[in-house]
Amino acid sequence: MSLLDDLEQLRTEALTAFAAAGDAKALESARIKYLGTKGRMKELLGRIGKAPADIKPQAGKLANQIKGELEAAFGEAQARAGKAQAPSGPVGDITEPLPPEKRHTIGKRHPLTRTVDSLVEIFHALGFEVVEGPDVEDQRHNFDDLNIPADHPARDSFDTFFLSGTTDALLRSQTSTVQVRMMETRPPPLRIVAPGRVYRPDAIDATHSSTFHQVEGLYVDRNVSMADLKGTLKLFVCGLFGADTKVRFRPSFFPFTEPSAELDCTCPVCLGRACPVCKQSGWVELGGCGMVDPAVFEAVNRTREDNAYDPSLWSGFAFGFGIERMAMRRHGITDIRRFLENDLRFLRQI
Ligand SMILES: [Zn+2]
């Protein structure tokens, strides 16, 4: 038989064999037989080199064409065999733990976010609505309407960040601004909490930061008394730190509340026995609170012009707590700077 006939015969045989191969094993032996390094194709290509000059070009062209066809047919047959072999049932044991190098690290929320979520949940259960206000404020919302006198030291640039080139635009130094904004836009009764970031040009150390978070609360209704304030905050503190936590109120002064108090609770780390977190006193400070000063209601009325917050009809209480401080008490953290460093070794521990 001539070389050209042999090539044609190889084409027919190999195409038939690839099509007939029922599984990957049969297909592989067909490949070795026809396309392998010692296979028929190789043998015929070797013969072309020794063929007479008149049929050489034709044989070479045909051989290349057949080789291409066979490789394509083999590829298709291989894809078919792969599909047929794909498992239809469960793959391995899906409950088997991955080796350590293949495990993904599961992310967690930041300890501050988790503290905010917990306190929002507690106040929600007590009927408070969560609201927010802007970080950039004006003097009226940050000071004037909160009954902070024009010559008060808090207004000086050592205690407040003013935006450059202005004496009115500032970064809020307290979330009490949100109280004012809420009362300006909504009539009483009002029951809100406002968590948010505040800014003060404090020298940074283990307990001070130039930016931190506060949660502000405001309750305005008829006949709200100091007893309501104490009851609400006691429930809040027990919800956050545990039912056995004790609270105490120390007389204090703030321009926007009268009377005013500082709220302390028994140290959640040592449960009141004394430890470094509570500086061996057994008590930790949470923040300020008090009955809304009628001067604040009057300031709001000047903006509203409908006298909705008539101090003879409405009374209320307000409070403001540092969120970092609460998160520190909760987790026994002694350095406020940890919250901003985003060191994963620290964050993963909590
Ligand atoms: Zn302690």
Boltz pocket constraint, residues with backbone or C-beta under 6 A from the ligand:
constraints:
  - pocket:
      binder: B
      contacts: [[A, 267], [A, 268], [A, 269], [A, 270], [A, 271], [A, 272], [A, 273], [A, 274], [A, 275], [A, 276], [A, 277], [A, 278], [A, 279], [A, 280], [A, 282], [A, 283]]
      max_distance: 6.0
